[in-house]
Structures are given as structure tokens and as C-alpha cells.
């Protein structure tokens, strides 16, 4: 188990985080919560936070959301 200092260092110093991800391993809920706590410390324009987080742990629901996001992306950015 990683402590908060390790997670904080990883998230704030690594530019290529995606290359280091192990997508076959589940992420413990407390690690997700720690990541979100770090994320909300980021500055926002006008110091007005406008973010919302949705954590989806069910694989089927994640796949369905991925399909929706991909369709929306292609509608906006398709050539």
C-alpha cells in the first residue's frame, strides 16, 4: 500500500503516468480518494472550482460510458 506522500509525488512529478499504469489491476478505493484529494488542490480560473468526479468501478458500466464518450468525441472532432 502506498502512503499519501508517495501518491502525491507520483501524481505531481510524473509526466508520463499513463505509460506506467497497470490496467489489469484494480485500484483500491482509498487510493482513488487520495488521488481526488490531490486533484482538487489544482488551481482553477478565478479560484472557482467547476469540477465533478464520477468514480465507476463496475467494468460493464465503464465500457458503456467509454462508448458514449467516444461517440460524443467523434461527433465533435470527426473530420
Buried (B, 14 or more C-beta within 10 A) or exposed (E): EEEEEEBBEBEEEEEEEEEEEEEEEEEEEEBEEBBEEBEEEEEEEEEEEEEEEEEEEEEEEEEEEEEEEEEEEEEEEEE
